[in-house]
């Protein structure tokens, strides 16, 4: 039996019907793995030793009761065989500091998925810039003048904060409303933002391609925006359906998967809109449940089946 730690947001607050981490845990448990829940705030250093406050956990695919926790104990991370890092963004200093703790344990022989240094350096939006043939026109800057020039050039754009998730902070910016939107957005922040030419096909859905150990699935999860919005994120009311991958999906997945594996990224979610790669999610990719519920393609089980090759 392998001992597997799962670093995640509070398990009591997850959405049972949609949570991909719960499905991953359930499939690992089905293979007799011993699971240890680690709240995202409970990683720490004791002198030079990477440690955690951890609770052994059993999970259930039951809407009323989906977990049972044993008493909390302080453990050395190296007492485990593997850690799954499943902490949700925002990508803030808490997240970054957690990767330092996990990296220290990794340096002592612990396997961590996804690789802590890659989680720290592989920004989910900026990483798309490595594939210029796959993305739409883009600028990343904190300079308001450069932003306005880009917006005026393309007439209609999308503004994206670099460290958020679930569609948070993403706005349409046009040459007509740019002054107002940029003033509101940047009044409390001087951070870089990503601006991209608006892709009209976004109203036809945002395609999520889940890559597990570099393997391409049979279907994508097509996230449709709610009425009155352009964002298909399920966290803000988007709806999910599935359909087989098309040729462009496969081309994009094949272009990216090898690079991800080289960087120790074994769980990733590619977002594709109108044939353009828009994001590479590696912190805590979702849509496992939607794919499984609608197609019976269980990527969590596929991950669990292949796990012994990774440990």
Secondary structure, DSSP 4 states (H G I P E B T S, - for coil): --EEEEEES-GGGS-TTT-HHHHHHHHHHHTTPEEEEEETT-EEEETTEEEEEEEEEEE-S-SS--EEEPPPEEEEGGGSSEEEEEPPPP-SHHHHHHHHHHHHHHHTT-EEES-HHHHHH--TTGGGGG-GGGS-SEEEES-HHHHHHHHHHHSEEEEEESS--TTTT-EEEETTTHHHHHHHHHTT----EEEEE--GGGGG-EEEEEEETTEEPSEEEEEEPPTT-S---GGGT-EEEEEE--HHHHHHHHHHHHHHHHTT--EEEEEEETTEEEEEE-SS---HHHHHHHH---HHHHHHHHGGGT-
